[in-house]
């Protein structure tokens, strides 16, 4: 069980083999067993299998091939639409049109997503999260007919692996864990925590490919740039507002 | 493995038994194996065990007894502080002072949290998420000395269970799953999906205790009210800004 978690690696190449309905239902059921705020279950999972829809999603997700190739694309949404409708039909007045409710629903959606990911992997399936979901959330809303009070939060592609990548390196445990209170980092600590990562052969190759001085500059100058971050921030905040989650009165 | 997920129930009463260091390290390690955006690991986990700190956290978390009682309180934070420091020490200019970066780090923190939760449960430990983390995030920042570019996202209490509650009911799978695209809900569908939940004996007792007409009104009028949601939304948005994540230029 823990072994499945420890063995996780993202899979970006998939075989043609379909995921059968019984396995799909079991991993979706696992998703619904995650903790959820006040047992409200304020999330939805949209399972897309049809070629045509996957092609539209592929275009939205920066044309990453795995979106077309994997048999399943699951879009996890923060969803107060169902809950609000239930309240309205019951003479109860929902006040979930605010940022806290959006964030609460985000938490629900992500805990469900990680349950689905682990359940899938325990069946021998491969998964990969798509960070592009938030970048392109407005486009995904259009493609998947997503109504008001619902915002896409993350996506998983799922299928049988057609590659066997090695484990991704991680910072040592004491890089991310603090005891009792937060202990801030000084230069010496940062150097120590990043030393192994910076000395990996693959890091050296990446730096060469990217023509930067070091690994950090690949992130700041190539992968996650100011220009993109500002644009995507504006778009995503606009979408959260458009979907009805920014009423602060 | 899937069975651990399917058997999840939140535990709110804990025995005195401590969690040994080896098990704690293993479940924390499981947290670090979760997917993380671009392998940036932009989250932190603060492990609080000392009585004095747990008492301060207990006060912040609406005085829920389990926060004092459980041996471990883990606070999961969206954290760009470590990553930004690394960039700055490497002559790389980080531009992660925006909402998208905060949200990206939120995703990292929550996937790690759910890995920790499942790993803990697979060791026979009980867990409970604390939704109060976002409501009281400004207070938790003070208690745990949390610096700029870090925001608490959720918390887990962890320990050996001193209760054996039954599984919490969930809506049927087709309440939260959509195929291909989002299918909106009409009154008939809502009635069908909520029927079982509304007819539970415990629902009837809750309605009696709360003096409401129905279950939905318990949420809107008692548990998650407009007044609280608006206040907590304002506080949380202010904190996100204060911690340095709302630069939109």
Interface residues (C-beta under 8 A of the other chain):
Chain A: X1 X2 X4 X5 X6 X8 X10 X25 X26 X27 X28 X29 X30 X31 X32 X33 X34 X35 X37 X38 X39 X40 X41 X43 X44 X45 X46 X47 X48 X49 X50 X53 X77 X79 X81 X82 X83 X85 X86 X87 X89 X90 X91 X92 X93 X94 X95 X96 X98 X99 X100 X101 X103 X104 X106 X107 X110 X111 X112 X113 X114 X115 X117 X118 X119 X122 X123 X127 X128 X129 X131 X134 X135 X143 X144 X145 X146 X147 X150 X153 X154 X168 X169 X170 X171 X173 X175 X176 X177 X178 X179 X180 X181 X182 X184 X185 X187 X190 X191 X193 X194 X213 X214 X215 X216 X217 X219 X220 X221 X223 X224 X225 X226 X229 X230 X232 X233 X234 X236 X237 X248 X249
Chain B: X1 X2 X4 X5 X6 X8 X10 X25 X26 X27 X28 X29 X30 X31 X32 X33 X34 X35 X37 X38 X39 X40 X41 X43 X44 X45 X46 X47 X48 X49 X50 X53 X77 X79 X81 X82 X83 X85 X86 X87 X89 X90 X91 X92 X93 X94 X95 X96 X98 X99 X100 X101 X103 X104 X106 X107 X110 X111 X112 X113 X114 X115 X117 X118 X119 X122 X123 X127 X128 X129 X131 X134 X135 X143 X144 X145 X146 X147 X150 X153 X154 X168 X169 X170 X171 X173 X175 X176 X177 X178 X179 X180 X181 X182 X184 X185 X187 X190 X191 X193 X194 X213 X214 X215 X216 X217 X219 X220 X221 X223 X224 X225 X226 X229 X230 X232 X233 X234 X236 X237 X248 X249
